[in-house]
Amino acid sequence: RRLAVDRLTGRLRGEPFADSGAVRVAEPMEVALRVDGILPLEAALPWLPDTTPVRELGGAAALHLAINGPLAAPQLIGRIELRDARAQWTAPAIRVEQLTGSVALSRDRFDIPEATLQLNSQPFTLHVTGSSSDPPHLTASVSFPNGRLALDGRLTPQELVVEDGRLALAQSRLSIRGTLGRATGRDSDLSLSGVVEL
């Protein structure tokens, strides 16, 4: 059984939204959809798993996506443009605000060429490139007042494995290796070496 959608348009919490494609309604459910529109991010909060540490979402995302594959784990290809997005995490306690930037998704990688944000009220600029391997490999660069952090590593559900990290501050240079816990109760284990001038 298959449900074909030639074009479905409407509004989601007041924002324009359109999709087209097909949904297989037999088990396992599969989708082949094209989605274009603006998603108010607070509408996505109920869809997150109960175990997520995200407690608040806001702002909007302009979606230009092809969504294909099993409904439980679809592949996304296209572009997401974040507009003044915000989120609150409980573990670790992080508040992201004024997040603006784009995410490009392809079959085997994702790119955030530049995003600006406020992290716990401090301004940051972010560049990220990652693969969709298992576990995903990522390269990130974060610029902030008086410094820059560059990381190369792997992202698992439980931790970020830092294979090569470099922190540059005014007169300090540090190399970083180890793991950063991503789940509640998950410890971090980092090794730092370099020069710190006080």
N, CA and C atoms as a LAMMPS dump frame, in Angstrom:
ITEM: TIMESTEP
0
ITEM: NUMBER OF ATOMS
594
ITEM: BOX BOUNDS ff ff ff
-5.0000000000000000e+02 5.0000000000000000e+02
-5.0000000000000000e+02 5.0000000000000000e+02
-5.0000000000000000e+02 5.0000000000000000e+02
ITEM: ATOMS id mol type element x y z
1 1 1 N 0.828 -1.186 0
2 1 2 C 0 0 0
3 1 3 C 0.869 1.244 0
4 2 1 N 0.436 2.194 -0.769
5 2 2 C 1.235 3.393 -0.969
6 2 3 C 0.319 4.592 -1.057
7 3 1 N 0.696 5.67 -0.361
8 3 2 C -0.053 6.921 -0.425
9 3 3 C 0.782 7.908 -1.226
10 4 1 N 0.251 8.37 -2.354
11 4 2 C 0.965 9.332 -3.198
12 4 3 C 0.424 10.734 -2.922
13 5 1 N 1.34 11.678 -2.794
14 5 2 C 0.969 13.071 -2.54
15 5 3 C 1.544 13.901 -3.69
16 6 1 N 0.651 14.415 -4.551
17 6 2 C 1.122 15.258 -5.659
18 6 3 C 1.652 16.581 -5.134
19 7 1 N 0.878 17.233 -4.291
20 7 2 C 1.331 18.477 -3.658
21 7 3 C 0.387 18.784 -2.507
22 8 1 N 0.952 18.93 -1.352
23 8 2 C 0.194 19.262 -0.155
24 8 3 C 0.776 20.558 0.394
25 9 1 N -0.053 21.581 0.486
26 9 2 C 0.426 22.858 1.009
27 9 3 C -0.439 23.261 2.194
28 10 1 N 0.147 24.062 3.048
29 10 2 C -0.593 24.54 4.206
30 10 3 C 0.285 25.407 5.08
31 11 1 N -0.157 25.539 6.32
32 11 2 C 0.599 26.346 7.274
33 11 3 C 0.82 25.512 8.519
34 12 1 N 2.029 25.589 9.048
35 12 2 C 2.382 24.903 10.289
36 12 3 C 2.712 25.979 11.308
37 13 1 N 1.835 26.142 12.284
38 13 2 C 1.973 27.208 13.277
39 13 3 C 2.169 28.566 12.609
40 14 1 N 1.392 28.795 11.547
41 14 2 C 1.406 30.086 10.876
42 14 3 C 2.448 30.239 9.787
43 15 1 N 3.314 29.252 9.603
44 15 2 C 4.377 29.345 8.593
45 15 3 C 4.031 28.47 7.383
46 16 1 N 4.416 28.91 6.152
47 16 2 C 4.098 28.128 4.953
48 16 3 C 4.88 26.817 4.908
49 17 1 N 4.194 25.774 4.407
50 17 2 C 4.804 24.452 4.35
51 17 3 C 4.227 23.701 3.163
52 18 1 N 5.063 22.959 2.427
53 18 2 C 4.589 22.183 1.274
54 18 3 C 5.374 20.892 1.187
55 19 1 N 4.69 19.812 0.774
56 19 2 C 5.421 18.585 0.505
57 19 3 C 4.763 17.825 -0.636
58 20 1 N 5.519 16.885 -1.198
59 20 2 C 5.038 16.024 -2.263
60 20 3 C 5.843 14.739 -2.194
61 21 1 N 5.303 13.664 -2.759
62 21 2 C 6.02 12.402 -2.761
63 21 3 C 5.113 11.237 -2.459
64 22 1 N 5.676 10.239 -1.757
65 22 2 C 4.915 9.021 -1.468
66 22 3 C 5.304 8.473 -0.107
67 23 1 N 4.338 7.791 0.506
68 23 2 C 4.558 7.117 1.783
69 23 3 C 4.044 5.694 1.638
70 24 1 N 4.889 4.738 1.961
71 24 2 C 4.464 3.337 1.991
72 24 3 C 3.833 3.106 3.351
73 25 1 N 2.56 2.725 3.387
74 25 2 C 1.848 2.606 4.656
75 25 3 C 1.864 1.19 5.218
76 26 1 N 2.488 0.247 4.537
77 26 2 C 2.657 -1.105 5.063
78 26 3 C 3.956 -1.155 5.862
79 27 1 N 4.103 -2.156 6.717
80 27 2 C 5.334 -2.301 7.496
81 27 3 C 6.427 -2.913 6.64
82 28 1 N 7.661 -2.457 6.677
83 28 2 C 8.087 -1.25 7.386
84 28 3 C 7.697 -0.008 6.58
85 29 1 N 7.288 1.032 7.283
86 29 2 C 6.883 2.267 6.614
87 29 3 C 8.097 2.929 5.974
88 30 1 N 7.908 3.388 4.736
89 30 2 C 8.974 4.089 4.021
90 30 3 C 8.418 5.36 3.418
91 31 1 N 9.313 6.351 3.246
92 31 2 C 8.907 7.636 2.685
93 31 3 C 9.798 7.998 1.512
94 32 1 N 9.239 8.749 0.604
95 32 2 C 9.971 9.376 -0.502
96 32 3 C 9.297 10.725 -0.695
97 33 1 N 9.735 11.712 0.073
98 33 2 C 9.06 13.005 0.118
99 33 3 C 10.005 14.144 -0.229
100 34 1 N 9.414 15.192 -0.73
101 34 2 C 10.115 16.466 -0.939
102 34 3 C 9.416 17.48 -0.043
103 35 1 N 10.181 18.124 0.856
104 35 2 C 9.603 19.062 1.819
105 35 3 C 10.245 20.431 1.62
106 36 1 N 9.403 21.453 1.478
107 36 2 C 9.857 22.838 1.393
108 36 3 C 8.964 23.668 2.295
109 37 1 N 9.574 24.404 3.194
110 37 2 C 8.771 25.239 4.07
111 37 3 C 9.543 25.682 5.285
112 38 1 N 8.83 26.319 6.171
113 38 2 C 9.445 26.833 7.393
114 38 3 C 8.892 26.05 8.567
115 39 1 N 9.784 25.454 9.335
116 39 2 C 9.407 24.673 10.502
117 39 3 C 9.671 25.489 11.762
118 40 1 N 8.623 25.893 12.493
119 40 2 C 8.862 26.493 13.805
120 40 3 C 9.452 25.4 14.71
121 41 1 N 10.63 25.614 15.241
122 41 2 C 11.35 24.547 15.929
123 41 3 C 10.635 24.025 17.167
124 42 1 N 9.82 24.852 17.816
125 42 2 C 9.105 24.339 18.992
126 42 3 C 8.147 23.209 18.596
127 43 1 N 7.734 23.154 17.326
128 43 2 C 6.862 22.077 16.861
129 43 3 C 7.601 20.743 16.807
130 44 1 N 8.941 20.76 16.771
131 44 2 C 9.726 19.526 16.706
132 44 3 C 9.974 18.913 18.085
133 45 1 N 9.816 19.672 19.151
134 45 2 C 10.128 19.179 20.5
135 45 3 C 9.37 17.903 20.862
136 46 1 N 8.068 17.793 20.583
137 46 2 C 7.369 16.553 20.931
138 46 3 C 7.865 15.315 20.173
139 47 1 N 8.576 15.509 19.061
140 47 2 C 9.067 14.387 18.253
141 47 3 C 10.414 13.859 18.743
142 48 1 N 11.075 14.589 19.637
143 48 2 C 12.368 14.146 20.153
144 48 3 C 12.171 12.987 21.122
145 49 1 N 13.158 12.088 21.219
146 49 2 C 13.027 10.956 22.151
147 49 3 C 12.915 11.441 23.598
148 50 1 N 12.252 10.642 24.422
149 50 2 C 12.087 10.997 25.834
150 50 3 C 13.42 11.16 26.553
151 51 1 N 14.448 10.488 26.071
152 51 2 C 15.757 10.533 26.725
153 51 3 C 16.585 11.748 26.34
154 52 1 N 16.088 12.579 25.434
155 52 2 C 16.882 13.725 24.981
156 52 3 C 17.098 14.733 26.111
157 53 1 N 18.293 15.316 26.192
158 53 2 C 18.519 16.352 27.196
159 53 3 C 18.012 17.729 26.76
160 54 1 N 17.428 17.841 25.555
161 54 2 C 16.906 19.118 25.076
162 54 3 C 15.559 19.379 25.748
163 55 1 N 15.436 20.526 26.394
164 55 2 C 14.211 20.865 27.11
165 55 3 C 13.464 22.04 26.511
166 56 1 N 14.085 22.748 25.586
167 56 2 C 13.423 23.897 24.967
168 56 3 C 13.96 24.063 23.555
169 57 1 N 13.083 24.374 22.615
170 57 2 C 13.472 24.692 21.245
171 57 3 C 12.688 25.916 20.803
172 58 1 N 13.319 26.766 20.007
173 58 2 C 12.633 27.935 19.482
174 58 3 C 13.292 28.402 18.206
175 59 1 N 12.712 29.414 17.59
176 59 2 C 13.226 29.908 16.321
177 59 3 C 12.603 29.134 15.174
178 60 1 N 13.243 29.167 14.024
179 60 2 C 12.68 28.518 12.839
180 60 3 C 13.782 27.905 11.986
181 61 1 N 13.378 26.935 11.174
182 61 2 C 14.28 26.316 10.204
183 61 3 C 13.566 26.289 8.864
184 62 1 N 14.192 26.875 7.847
185 62 2 C 13.666 26.776 6.482
186 62 3 C 14.187 25.463 5.901
187 63 1 N 13.267 24.586 5.518
188 63 2 C 13.623 23.252 5.035
189 63 3 C 13.491 23.177 3.522
190 64 1 N 14.496 22.613 2.887
191 64 2 C 14.493 22.31 1.456
192 64 3 C 15.094 20.912 1.358
193 65 1 N 14.263 19.876 1.596
194 65 2 C 14.78 18.531 1.812
195 65 3 C 14.086 17.473 0.971
196 66 1 N 14.86 16.465 0.58
197 66 2 C 14.331 15.2 0.08
198 66 3 C 14.503 14.22 1.238
199 67 1 N 13.423 13.55 1.602
200 67 2 C 13.434 12.61 2.727
201 67 3 C 13.092 11.239 2.166
202 68 1 N 14.034 10.294 2.245
203 68 2 C 13.86 8.981 1.628
204 68 3 C 14.277 7.87 2.571
205 69 1 N 13.562 6.735 2.482
206 69 2 C 13.96 5.552 3.224
207 69 3 C 12.981 5.178 4.315
208 70 1 N 13.403 4.279 5.196
209 70 2 C 12.531 3.83 6.277
210 70 3 C 12.158 4.994 7.192
211 71 1 N 10.908 5.037 7.614
212 71 2 C 10.437 6.131 8.459
213 71 3 C 11.227 6.203 9.761
214 72 1 N 11.694 5.05 10.261
215 72 2 C 12.451 5.02 11.522
216 72 3 C 13.825 5.657 11.378
217 73 1 N 14.412 5.653 10.184
218 73 2 C 15.749 6.223 9.972
219 73 3 C 15.877 6.73 8.539
220 74 1 N 15.135 7.782 8.187
221 74 2 C 15.185 8.263 6.799
222 74 3 C 16.485 9.004 6.5
223 75 1 N 16.832 9.04 5.22
224 75 2 C 17.991 9.812 4.775
225 75 3 C 17.504 11.19 4.323
226 76 1 N 18.188 12.221 4.806
227 76 2 C 17.841 13.598 4.452
228 76 3 C 18.891 14.149 3.503
229 77 1 N 18.447 14.718 2.392
230 77 2 C 19.347 15.349 1.435
231 77 3 C 18.777 16.716 1.1
232 78 1 N 19.618 17.735 1.182
233 78 2 C 19.163 19.078 0.862
234 78 3 C 19.78 20.107 1.778
235 79 1 N 18.956 21.074 2.185
236 79 2 C 19.48 22.213 2.942
237 79 3 C 18.496 22.602 4.04
238 80 1 N 19.058 22.954 5.198
239 80 2 C 18.289 23.488 6.319
240 80 3 C 18.915 24.826 6.676
241 81 1 N 18.101 25.864 6.715
242 81 2 C 18.592 27.192 7.087
243 81 3 C 17.988 27.564 8.447
244 82 1 N 18.857 27.676 9.435
245 82 2 C 18.414 28.012 10.781
246 82 3 C 18.302 29.523 10.926
247 83 1 N 17.194 29.958 11.531
248 83 2 C 16.935 31.39 11.688
249 83 3 C 16.647 31.688 13.152
250 84 1 N 17.574 32.352 13.787
251 84 2 C 17.412 32.762 15.181
252 84 3 C 16.942 31.599 16.055
253 85 1 N 17.569 30.43 15.851
254 85 2 C 17.2 29.233 16.609
255 85 3 C 17.735 29.32 18.035
256 86 1 N 17.045 28.622 18.938
257 86 2 C 17.503 28.561 20.32
258 86 3 C 17.157 27.2 20.897
259 87 1 N 17.974 26.77 21.853
260 87 2 C 17.752 25.481 22.503
261 87 3 C 18.353 25.52 23.897
262 88 1 N 17.734 24.747 24.788
263 88 2 C 18.223 24.617 26.161
264 88 3 C 18.457 23.139 26.424
265 89 1 N 19.684 22.785 26.843
266 89 2 C 20.019 21.417 27.226
267 89 3 C 20.105 21.344 28.744
268 90 1 N 19.759 20.178 29.277
269 90 2 C 19.895 19.974 30.724
270 90 3 C 21.22 19.319 31.063
271 91 1 N 21.755 18.49 30.177
272 91 2 C 23.022 17.81 30.449
273 91 3 C 23.822 17.734 29.154
274 92 1 N 24.907 18.455 29.045
275 92 2 C 25.36 19.471 29.997
276 92 3 C 24.453 20.707 29.931
277 93 1 N 24.508 21.517 30.966
278 93 2 C 23.653 22.709 31.046
279 93 3 C 24.149 23.758 30.057
280 94 1 N 23.508 23.807 28.909
281 94 2 C 23.92 24.714 27.825
282 94 3 C 22.686 25.427 27.288
283 95 1 N 22.843 26.698 27.011
284 95 2 C 21.784 27.465 26.356
285 95 3 C 22.36 28.075 25.082
286 96 1 N 21.758 27.73 23.945
287 96 2 C 22.151 28.268 22.649
288 96 3 C 21.048 29.22 22.2
289 97 1 N 21.442 30.424 21.769
290 97 2 C 20.491 31.418 21.292
291 97 3 C 21.043 32.073 20.033
292 98 1 N 20.161 32.713 19.285
293 98 2 C 20.517 33.478 18.091
294 98 3 C 21.349 32.661 17.104
295 99 1 N 21.047 31.366 16.983
296 99 2 C 21.759 30.493 16.049
297 99 3 C 21.226 30.728 14.647
298 100 1 N 22.108 31.193 13.77
299 100 2 C 21.76 31.461 12.385
300 100 3 C 22.837 30.857 11.499
301 101 1 N 22.419 30.082 10.512
302 101 2 C 23.368 29.452 9.603
303 101 3 C 22.67 28.388 8.786
304 102 1 N 23.405 27.766 7.891
305 102 2 C 22.8 26.742 7.039
306 102 3 C 23.517 25.414 7.217
307 103 1 N 22.764 24.341 7
308 103 2 C 23.288 22.976 7.055
309 103 3 C 23.012 22.344 5.7
310 104 1 N 24.064 21.883 5.021
311 104 2 C 23.917 21.188 3.741
312 104 3 C 24.073 19.694 3.995
313 105 1 N 23.101 18.903 3.551
314 105 2 C 23.098 17.459 3.777
315 105 3 C 23.175 16.728 2.452
316 106 1 N 24.112 15.787 2.337
317 106 2 C 24.193 14.93 1.156
318 106 3 C 24.167 13.481 1.631
319 107 1 N 24.315 12.539 0.724
320 107 2 C 24.239 11.12 1.099
321 107 3 C 25.276 10.722 2.137
322 108 1 N 26.467 11.279 2.043
323 108 2 C 27.537 10.799 2.921
324 108 3 C 28.192 11.875 3.78
325 109 1 N 27.639 13.088 3.795
326 109 2 C 28.264 14.132 4.596
327 109 3 C 27.29 15.254 4.924
328 110 1 N 27.687 16.057 5.901
329 110 2 C 26.942 17.274 6.208
330 110 3 C 27.948 18.394 6.403
331 111 1 N 27.544 19.617 6.061
332 111 2 C 28.416 20.779 6.168
333 111 3 C 27.654 21.941 6.779
334 112 1 N 28.293 22.601 7.719
335 112 2 C 27.82 23.879 8.236
336 112 3 C 28.941 24.858 7.916
337 113 1 N 28.848 25.55 6.758
338 113 2 C 29.965 26.401 6.354
339 113 3 C 30.232 27.543 7.322
340 114 1 N 29.184 28.1 7.908
341 114 2 C 29.358 29.123 8.938
342 114 3 C 28.034 29.333 9.647
343 115 1 N 28.098 29.295 10.955
344 115 2 C 26.923 29.586 11.774
345 115 3 C 27.368 30.507 12.896
346 116 1 N 26.519 31.448 13.241
347 116 2 C 26.8 32.326 14.372
348 116 3 C 25.777 32.019 15.463
349 117 1 N 26.207 32.164 16.712
350 117 2 C 25.336 31.841 17.828
351 117 3 C 25.835 32.481 19.108
352 118 1 N 24.965 32.456 20.107
353 118 2 C 25.334 32.837 21.47
354 118 3 C 25.261 31.555 22.287
355 119 1 N 26.355 31.177 22.934
356 119 2 C 26.402 29.991 23.794
357 119 3 C 26.568 30.462 25.223
358 120 1 N 25.55 30.219 26.042
359 120 2 C 25.548 30.732 27.414
360 120 3 C 25.928 32.209 27.422
361 121 1 N 25.305 32.959 26.518
362 121 2 C 25.431 34.419 26.382
363 121 3 C 26.757 34.898 25.809
364 122 1 N 27.605 34.002 25.296
365 122 2 C 28.875 34.389 24.676
366 122 3 C 28.797 34.163 23.166
367 123 1 N 29.328 35.109 22.347
368 123 2 C 29.245 34.959 20.886
369 123 3 C 30.248 33.929 20.354
370 124 1 N 29.8 33.125 19.398
371 124 2 C 30.636 32.107 18.763
372 124 3 C 30.346 32.077 17.274
373 125 1 N 31.351 31.644 16.495
374 125 2 C 31.185 31.34 15.078
375 125 3 C 31.625 29.899 14.89
376 126 1 N 30.839 29.136 14.158
377 126 2 C 31.045 27.688 14.061
378 126 3 C 31.151 27.26 12.602
379 127 1 N 32.097 26.375 12.32
380 127 2 C 32.248 25.719 11.017
381 127 3 C 32.349 24.22 11.304
382 128 1 N 31.528 23.4 10.654
383 128 2 C 31.551 21.955 10.906
384 128 3 C 31.409 21.212 9.584
385 129 1 N 32.191 20.143 9.437
386 129 2 C 32.048 19.205 8.333
387 129 3 C 32.042 17.822 8.947
388 130 1 N 31.124 16.974 8.489
389 130 2 C 31.059 15.626 9.038
390 130 3 C 30.654 14.615 7.996
391 131 1 N 30.95 13.356 8.305
392 131 2 C 30.552 12.258 7.43
393 131 3 C 29.398 11.526 8.084
394 132 1 N 28.658 10.788 7.278
395 132 2 C 27.572 10.01 7.836
396 132 3 C 27.993 8.561 8.021
397 133 1 N 29.297 8.333 8.229
398 133 2 C 29.787 6.988 8.521
399 133 3 C 29.297 6.598 9.919
400 134 1 N 29.558 5.379 10.325
401 134 2 C 29.136 4.924 11.641
402 134 3 C 30.363 4.506 12.435
403 135 1 N 30.806 5.274 13.433
404 135 2 C 30.224 6.523 13.913
405 135 3 C 30.638 7.692 13.025
406 136 1 N 29.845 8.761 13.032
407 136 2 C 30.167 9.917 12.19
408 136 3 C 31.507 10.546 12.564
409 137 1 N 32.269 10.905 11.552
410 137 2 C 33.523 11.637 11.738
411 137 3 C 33.205 13.108 11.56
412 138 1 N 33.797 13.97 12.377
413 138 2 C 33.547 15.392 12.188
414 138 3 C 34.796 16.218 12.422
415 139 1 N 34.82 17.333 11.715
416 139 2 C 35.861 18.334 11.861
417 139 3 C 35.149 19.644 12.164
418 140 1 N 35.55 20.293 13.245
419 140 2 C 34.852 21.516 13.655
420 140 3 C 35.865 22.594 14.023
421 141 1 N 35.464 23.821 13.788
422 141 2 C 36.245 24.986 14.176
423 141 3 C 35.289 25.97 14.834
424 142 1 N 35.647 26.409 16.029
425 142 2 C 34.81 27.335 16.791
426 142 3 C 35.652 28.56 17.133
427 143 1 N 35.194 29.721 16.692
428 143 2 C 35.87 30.976 17.027
429 143 3 C 35.046 31.707 18.07
430 144 1 N 35.718 32.296 19.029
431 144 2 C 35.056 33.037 20.099
432 144 3 C 35.963 34.188 20.492
433 145 1 N 35.46 35.153 21.287
434 145 2 C 36.319 36.282 21.659
435 145 3 C 37.626 35.779 22.282
436 146 1 N 38.727 36.223 21.759
437 146 2 C 40.061 35.907 22.279
438 146 3 C 40.527 34.488 22.028
439 147 1 N 39.89 33.745 21.115
440 147 2 C 40.399 32.397 20.901
441 147 3 C 39.704 31.621 19.811
442 148 1 N 40.233 30.392 19.631
443 148 2 C 39.716 29.486 18.604
444 148 3 C 39.967 28.059 19.049
445 149 1 N 38.974 27.182 18.801
446 149 2 C 39.083 25.765 19.103
447 149 3 C 38.856 24.988 17.821
448 150 1 N 39.769 24.071 17.486
449 150 2 C 39.621 23.205 16.319
450 150 3 C 39.625 21.761 16.805
451 151 1 N 38.659 20.966 16.333
452 151 2 C 38.536 19.572 16.753
453 151 3 C 38.399 18.664 15.547
454 152 1 N 38.984 17.478 15.654
455 152 2 C 38.827 16.431 14.667
456 152 3 C 38.517 15.165 15.456
457 153 1 N 37.423 14.491 15.141
458 153 2 C 37.085 13.316 15.931
459 153 3 C 35.876 12.572 15.421
460 154 1 N 35.325 11.719 16.304
461 154 2 C 34.173 10.886 15.985
462 154 3 C 33.069 11.154 17.001
463 155 1 N 31.833 11.072 16.54
464 155 2 C 30.676 11.355 17.376
465 155 3 C 29.871 10.076 17.579
466 156 1 N 29.796 9.599 18.826
467 156 2 C 28.982 8.428 19.144
468 156 3 C 27.787 8.904 19.973
469 157 1 N 26.783 8.062 20.184
470 157 2 C 25.646 8.49 21.006
471 157 3 C 26.053 8.867 22.431
472 158 1 N 27.127 8.293 22.943
473 158 2 C 27.528 8.524 24.32
474 158 3 C 28.596 9.588 24.497
475 159 1 N 29.44 9.79 23.454
476 159 2 C 30.566 10.706 23.639
477 159 3 C 31.097 11.256 22.321
478 160 1 N 31.837 12.341 22.445
479 160 2 C 32.621 12.886 21.347
480 160 3 C 34.056 12.447 21.591
481 161 1 N 34.608 11.682 20.663
482 161 2 C 35.99 11.22 20.771
483 161 3 C 36.869 12.232 20.042
484 162 1 N 37.686 12.964 20.793
485 162 2 C 38.568 13.984 20.219
486 162 3 C 39.889 13.309 19.855
487 163 1 N 40.131 13.142 18.557
488 163 2 C 41.37 12.527 18.098
489 163 3 C 42.49 13.559 17.994
490 164 1 N 42.109 14.781 17.632
491 164 2 C 43.084 15.866 17.538
492 164 3 C 42.354 17.178 17.787
493 165 1 N 42.731 17.859 18.847
494 165 2 C 42.116 19.134 19.168
495 165 3 C 43.179 20.181 19.441
496 166 1 N 42.887 21.423 19.082
497 166 2 C 43.827 22.521 19.313
498 166 3 C 43.049 23.719 19.831
499 167 1 N 43.483 24.238 20.97
500 167 2 C 42.882 25.42 21.562
501 167 3 C 43.909 26.532 21.539
502 168 1 N 43.557 27.657 20.928
503 168 2 C 44.449 28.813 20.866
504 168 3 C 43.773 29.978 21.572
505 169 1 N 44.437 30.503 22.597
506 169 2 C 44 31.701 23.297
507 169 3 C 45.068 32.763 23.075
508 170 1 N 44.928 33.923 23.657
509 170 2 C 45.847 35.043 23.4
510 170 3 C 47.312 34.6 23.331
511 171 1 N 47.847 34.048 24.395
512 171 2 C 49.248 33.622 24.423
513 171 3 C 49.379 32.143 24.762
514 172 1 N 48.31 31.402 24.692
515 172 2 C 48.314 29.992 25.09
516 172 3 C 47.977 29.105 23.913
517 173 1 N 48.617 27.936 23.868
518 173 2 C 48.352 26.936 22.838
519 173 3 C 48.274 25.58 23.524
520 174 1 N 47.148 24.871 23.328
521 174 2 C 46.96 23.567 23.943
522 174 3 C 46.553 22.534 22.903
523 175 1 N 47.075 21.315 23.054
524 175 2 C 46.624 20.168 22.27
525 175 3 C 45.684 19.36 23.154
526 176 1 N 44.626 18.824 22.549
527 176 2 C 43.595 18.12 23.304
528 176 3 C 43.336 16.765 22.66
529 177 1 N 43.238 15.726 23.5
530 177 2 C 42.83 14.385 23.064
531 177 3 C 41.966 13.783 24.162
532 178 1 N 41.064 12.882 23.775
533 178 2 C 40.266 12.196 24.782
534 178 3 C 38.801 12.143 24.41
535 179 1 N 37.943 12.045 25.422
536 179 2 C 36.513 11.916 25.192
537 179 3 C 35.739 12.952 26.005
538 180 1 N 34.664 13.431 25.402
539 180 2 C 33.719 14.323 26.074
540 180 3 C 32.388 13.595 26.157
541 181 1 N 31.903 13.363 27.384
542 181 2 C 30.637 12.669 27.569
543 181 3 C 29.478 13.486 27.027
544 182 1 N 28.542 12.826 26.333
545 182 2 C 27.37 13.501 25.765
546 182 3 C 26.094 13.138 26.489
547 183 1 N 26.134 12.126 27.333
548 183 2 C 24.926 11.667 28.01
549 183 3 C 25.023 11.98 29.497
550 184 1 N 23.867 12.103 30.142
551 184 2 C 23.827 12.353 31.577
552 184 3 C 24.577 11.24 32.295
553 185 1 N 25.474 11.618 33.191
554 185 2 C 26.24 10.644 33.954
555 185 3 C 27.447 10.089 33.219
556 186 1 N 27.656 10.512 31.987
557 186 2 C 28.802 10.027 31.204
558 186 3 C 29.988 10.942 31.477
559 187 1 N 31.076 10.398 32.007
560 187 2 C 32.261 11.188 32.334
561 187 3 C 33.037 11.57 31.08
562 188 1 N 33.804 12.642 31.215
563 188 2 C 34.728 13.061 30.152
564 188 3 C 36.139 12.745 30.618
565 189 1 N 37.01 12.453 29.657
566 189 2 C 38.393 12.112 29.961
567 189 3 C 39.267 12.771 28.894
568 190 1 N 39.843 13.935 29.242
569 190 2 C 40.648 14.704 28.286
570 190 3 C 42.09 14.787 28.744
571 191 1 N 42.98 14.763 27.775
572 191 2 C 44.403 14.954 28.03
573 191 3 C 44.813 16.251 27.338
574 192 1 N 45.411 17.169 28.103
575 192 2 C 45.84 18.468 27.565
576 192 3 C 47.348 18.581 27.646
577 193 1 N 47.952 19.174 26.627
578 193 2 C 49.383 19.469 26.666
579 193 3 C 49.622 20.764 25.91
580 194 1 N 50.652 21.489 26.319
581 194 2 C 50.952 22.74 25.647
582 194 3 C 51.441 23.791 26.607
583 195 1 N 51.279 25.05 26.187
584 195 2 C 51.773 26.2 26.95
585 195 3 C 50.593 27.086 27.326
586 196 1 N 50.518 27.424 28.613
587 196 2 C 49.498 28.343 29.104
588 196 3 C 50.208 29.509 29.76
589 197 1 N 49.956 30.722 29.271
590 197 2 C 50.525 31.909 29.883
591 197 3 C 49.446 32.621 30.683
592 198 1 N 49.735 32.874 31.938
593 198 2 C 48.769 33.537 32.825
594 198 3 C 49.105 34.989 33.009
